[in-house]
Amino acid sequence: MERMLKAARASGSLNLSNRSLKEVPDEVYKSMDAVGEGENWWEAVELQKLILAHNEIELLKEDIRNLPMLSVLNISHNKLSHLPAAIGELNSLKALDVSSNLLREIPEEIGSVTSLIKFDCSSNQLKDLPCSLGDCQALSDLKASNNSLISLPEDLSNCSKMLKLDLEGNKLTVLSDKLVASWTSLTEINAGMSRYARKDSSNTSAAERQILVATRKKSLDEYLKILDTYMDIVLQY
């Protein structure tokens, strides 16, 4: 571990994936405090990229705040049941991957990570996303597939730089016009197996359901055509 941490202090990158780790080694949170023999502290680089994927980690400690220069954090394919509030103190974070865990919620503090560009929370147990995610106005790539999402927070309309959106495998019933209209740069939407209907879904006809089941990786133009067709059907009622 010490050899890897020494290399990380030189490169700013640490990859601990596929090591059957059950917890993040405390030394990782203190990497800059452990400058060893033969190292010059003024030459050490703060950790900027931390890969912890494909382990058995159940807890990410609040000590993650000790790594304020992280721009990439990948802790996917683990056993996390929650994220620490301190995630909101990573002010340099641009890419966060927490996919394939056991998360039931994303902390509101994530809204403080205004540098966030790419967020992957797919394949968890999420029923909603925090409204504060809309404060991450640099967000351009959101993956939230294979959860139990029923709706998206209207605050995501603030994320006007959104380019890619993956919502496949959820329980979405409403995607508001406000959200669609705000994402003027959107180039790809994947909403396979999610059904979009008007709020009075009890009166949704079979024809509507057939049209509104979005298929895999629809382009924005294709999606808007589906939405227009849906609106035509609604006007018939």
C-alpha positions, -999 to +999 in steps of 0.1 A: +000+000+000+028+024+009+044+019-025+011+027-042+005+058-021+040+070-029+033+066-066+000+084-061+017+114-044+039+117-075+011+112-101-020+125-083-038+092-092-046+061-072-063+030-085-074+004-059-100-014-080-105-051-079-087-057-046-115-072-025-114-042-001-141-041+025-132-005+035-112+024+022-077+022+039-073+051+063-040+059+046-059+069+015-076+097+034-042+108+048-021+104+018-005+138+020+003+133+057+025+104+050+053+118+029+081+092+035+118+089+034+133+099+000+103+122-008+102+159-009+069+173+005+070+202-018+070+179-048+041+158-036+009+161-057-025+161-039-048+132-050-069+141-080-082+108-092-093+079-069-106+046-083-121+022-058-144+003-082-152-034-080-145-040-043-168-048-013-167-014+004-196-007+026-187+028+039-171+059+025-160+080+055-166+117+061-128+118+060-132+120+022-132+158+028-094+155+034-091+150-004-103+184-016-085+183-049-103+152-062-116+157-097-125+120-103-140+096-078-151+062-089-165+039-062-188+019-084-196-018-079-194-018-042-218-022-013-224+014-002-258+020+014-252+058+017-228+086+008-213+109+034-224+145+036-188+155+032-191+146-005-204+182-008-170+195+002-152+181-028-153+214-047-130+202-075-150+171-083-159+168-120-168+131-123-186+110-097-194+073-103-214+056-075-232+031-098-240-005-088-242+000-051-271-002-026-278+035-023-314+045-014-307+083-015-282+108-027-274+135+000-286+170-006-250+181-001-242+170-036-256+203-047-225+220-033-204+203-059-209+229-085-179+217-106-197+183-113-199+175-150-206+138-150-226+119-124-234+082-126-258+068-100-273+040-121-281+006-107-289+015-071-322+017-052-330+053-057-367+065-056-358+101-063-329+125-069-322+154-046-335+188-057-301+203-049-287+184-079-301+213-099-274+235-084-248+215-103-252+238-133-221+224-151-237+189-152-238+176-187-239+138-184-264+122-159-268+084-157-296+073-134-307+041-151-320+010-133-333+026-102-369+031-090-372+068-100-408+080-103-400+116-114-372+140-118-368+172-097-379+203-116-347+220-104-328+200-130-340+226-154-311+247-141-287+222-157-289+238-191-256+222-203-271+187-202-259+167-232-266+131-222-294+116-200-298+080-192-331+071-174-336+035-187-352+010-164-371+033-140-407+040-131-410+075-145-445+087-153-439+124-159-411+143-177-422+179-176-421+203-206-401+226-185-373+201-182-373+192-218-373+229-229-344+238-206-321+211-220-314+229-253-280+212-257-293+176-251-281+153-278-289+118-264-317+105-241-320+069-232-354+062-216-360+025-225-386+008-204-397+041-188-432+052-195-441+088-199-477+098-194-498+128-184-503+133-147-538+118-149-522+084-159-554+065-150-570+077-182-539+069-204-551+048-234-534+018-249-525+039-279-508+065-257-488+039-238-476+023-270-464+056-283-449+069-250-427+039-242-394+055-252-369+032-269-332+029-263-310+058-269-334+081-286-319+113-300-335+145-288-353+151-321-368+116-319-379+121-284-395+154-292-414+137-320-428+112-295-437+140-272-455+159-300-474+128-310-484+123-274-497+159-271-518+154-303-534+124-286-541+143-254-558+171-274-582+145-288-596+139-253 
